[in-house]
């Protein structure tokens, strides 16, 4: 018997991390109910989401949009693209994108040409269509990135930190980030980003596939990425 996907929570969390629209603000009660009813997110994490639900429901839409852009689009340290925190601008990022697109396609998700596959809401959308055990396994491989985003957003008193708390609660909490360093808000501080992730990898591999599908090992090695950045001009 094939395991069924458990998609409501992942879809709801994906929606919360997208650019605010009138449609999104109107859907907040439905989003909150989906997260609460499926019970993948811990009760504590659900409570922490309440201020964000209230903000999205009651604030002026243009204010919400302005704050979203300022938070996620103007600095790399809060980027919602997974590989931004691993590869920066190195050439390995392109290959990682290709590998991730192939991984999505094997799972039945076709993305538009103008979408970047490492966008966290898109990644969550993909997980929503996978069996829960597999989704948890894939999600767990990104917890070191998600944990750092949670911490950085919390320091900005951003309600979006609670979304990452909720995501992490699905796999049992935050990851320990050995040797991670804080970066400032400079958008071009690639050296600091590289230093923060020098020993960390994101690996999407066959060990996490529980539904019998063929999944090639996808390795994203920080050490190789850093080497390319350092020696790219050589």
URVENPE-V834835 format. One record per residue. N is the residue number from 1. PSI is psi as a letter, one per 20 degrees, with the letter a starting at -180 (NA if undefined). BURIAL is + if it has 9 or more other C-alpha atoms within 8 Angstrom, else -. Layout:
n = [N,N]
psi = [PSI,PSI]
burial = [BURIAL,BURIAL]
This chain:
n = [1,2,3,4,5,6,7,8,9,10,11,12,13,14,15,16,17,18,19,20,21,22,23,24,25,26,27,28,29,30,31,32,33,34,35,36,37,38,39,40,41,42,43,44,45,46,47,48,49,50,51,52,53,54,55,56,57,58,59,60,61,62,63,64,65,66,67,68,69,70,71,72,73,74,75,76,77,78,79,80,81,82,83,84,85,86,87,88,89,90,91,92,93,94,95,96,97,98,99,100,101,102,103,104,105,106,107,108,109,110,111,112,113,114,115,116,117,118,119,120,121,122,123,124,125,126,127,128,129,130,131,132,133,134,135,136,137,138,139,140,141,142,143,144,145,146,147,148,149,150,151,152,153,154,155,156,157,158,159,160,161,162,163,164,165,166,167,168,169,170,171,172,173,174,175,176,177,178,179,180,181,182,183,184,185,186,187,188,189,190,191,192,193,194,195,196,197,198,199,200,201,202,203,204,205,206,207,208,209,210,211,212,213,214,215,216,217,218,219,220,221,222,223,224,225,226,227,228,229,230,231,232,233,234]
psi = [p,p,p,q,q,n,i,g,g,h,g,g,h,g,h,h,j,r,p,p,r,h,g,g,h,h,i,g,h,g,g,g,h,g,g,g,h,h,k,h,p,q,h,g,h,g,h,i,i,g,h,g,g,g,g,h,h,h,q,p,g,h,g,g,g,g,h,g,g,h,g,h,i,i,q,h,i,j,q,j,o,g,i,h,i,g,i,c,j,r,i,h,h,g,h,h,g,g,h,h,g,h,g,g,h,h,j,j,o,p,q,q,h,j,p,p,h,j,p,g,h,g,g,h,g,g,h,h,j,q,q,g,g,g,g,h,g,g,h,h,i,j,h,h,g,h,g,g,g,g,g,g,h,h,h,j,k,p,h,i,h,h,g,h,g,g,g,h,h,h,j,j,a,r,q,p,n,p,j,q,q,q,r,a,j,p,i,k,m,h,g,h,g,g,h,h,k,h,j,q,q,p,o,o,r,h,i,i,o,i,j,i,q,p,o,q,p,o,p,n,p,g,g,g,g,h,g,h,g,h,j,h,i,NA]
burial = [-,-,-,-,+,+,+,+,+,+,+,+,+,+,+,-,+,-,-,+,-,-,-,+,+,-,-,+,-,-,+,+,-,+,+,+,-,+,-,-,+,+,-,-,+,+,-,-,+,-,-,+,+,-,-,+,+,-,-,-,+,-,-,+,+,-,-,+,+,+,+,+,+,-,+,+,+,+,+,-,+,+,+,+,+,+,+,+,-,+,+,+,+,-,-,+,+,-,+,+,+,-,+,+,+,+,+,-,-,-,-,-,-,-,-,-,+,+,+,+,+,+,+,+,+,+,+,+,+,+,+,+,-,+,+,+,+,+,+,-,+,+,+,+,+,+,+,-,+,+,+,+,+,+,-,-,-,-,+,+,+,+,+,+,+,+,+,+,+,+,+,-,-,+,-,-,-,-,-,-,-,-,+,-,-,-,-,-,+,-,-,+,+,+,+,+,+,+,-,-,+,+,+,+,+,+,-,+,+,+,-,-,-,-,+,-,-,+,+,+,+,+,-,-,+,+,+,+,+,-,-,-,-,-]
